[in-house]
């Protein structure tokens, strides 16, 4: 039997909201290239991240990793 991988996805982004209890919203910006025309364009995605102590402020850069589902939309937790 094969052993499951313990590798967890890890991202770095900027906090855009901290209004919820123990939850922050982190935005990740990326630059994509159009496959046919080659033009580069910006895309962003927001993640709900668990912040147990609630110490992080809007504008900070944080690193977060994947974890078990904590709520309907929250599957990430802060590590830095």
C-alpha positions in Angstrom: 0.0 0.0 0.0 1.3 3.5 -0.9 1.8 6.1 1.7 -0.1 9.4 1.3 2.0 12.5 0.5 2.3 14.9 3.5 3.2 17.8 1.2 0.8 20.8 1.8 0.3 23.7 -0.5 1.8 26.9 0.8 1.2 30.5 -0.4 2.2 34.0 0.5 -0.2 37.0 0.2 -1.4 40.3 1.6 -4.2 40.6 4.2 -7.1 42.6 2.8 -9.6 42.0 5.7 -9.5 41.0 9.4 -13.1 41.8 10.5 -14.1 38.3 11.4 -13.2 36.4 14.5 -10.1 34.2 14.0 -10.3 34.7 10.3 -8.4 36.9 7.8 -8.9 37.3 4.1 -5.6 37.1 2.1 -5.2 38.2 -1.5 -2.7 36.5 -3.8 -1.8 38.4 -7.0 -0.4 36.6 -10.1 0.5 37.5 -13.6 -0.8 35.2 -16.4 0.2 35.1 -20.1 -2.4 34.7 -22.7 -1.7 31.4 -24.6 -2.4 32.8 -28.1 -1.6 36.5 -28.0 1.2 36.4 -25.4 -0.1 39.5 -23.5 0.4 39.4 -19.8 -2.5 40.3 -17.5 -3.0 40.4 -13.7 -5.3 38.0 -11.7 -5.9 37.8 -8.0 -7.6 35.3 -5.7 -8.8 35.6 -2.1 -8.5 33.0 0.6 -10.1 32.8 4.0 -7.3 31.9 6.4 -7.5 30.8 10.1 -5.7 33.2 12.5 -6.1 31.7 16.0 -4.7 34.6 17.9 -6.1 37.4 15.7 -2.9 39.4 15.8 -2.4 40.1 12.1 -3.4 43.5 10.6 -4.6 44.6 7.2 -1.7 45.2 4.8 0.7 42.6 6.3 2.2 39.9 4.2 1.6 36.4 5.6 2.4 32.8 4.6 -0.3 30.2 5.0 -0.7 26.4 4.4 -3.4 24.0 3.6 -5.1 22.2 6.5 -8.3 20.3 7.2 -11.6 22.0 6.6 -12.3 24.4 9.5 -15.6 25.8 8.0 -17.4 26.0 4.7 -14.8 28.4 3.1 -11.8 28.1 5.4 -9.2 25.4 4.6 -6.0 27.3 5.4 -4.1 28.4 8.4 -1.4 31.1 9.0 2.2 30.0 9.7 4.0 33.3 9.5 
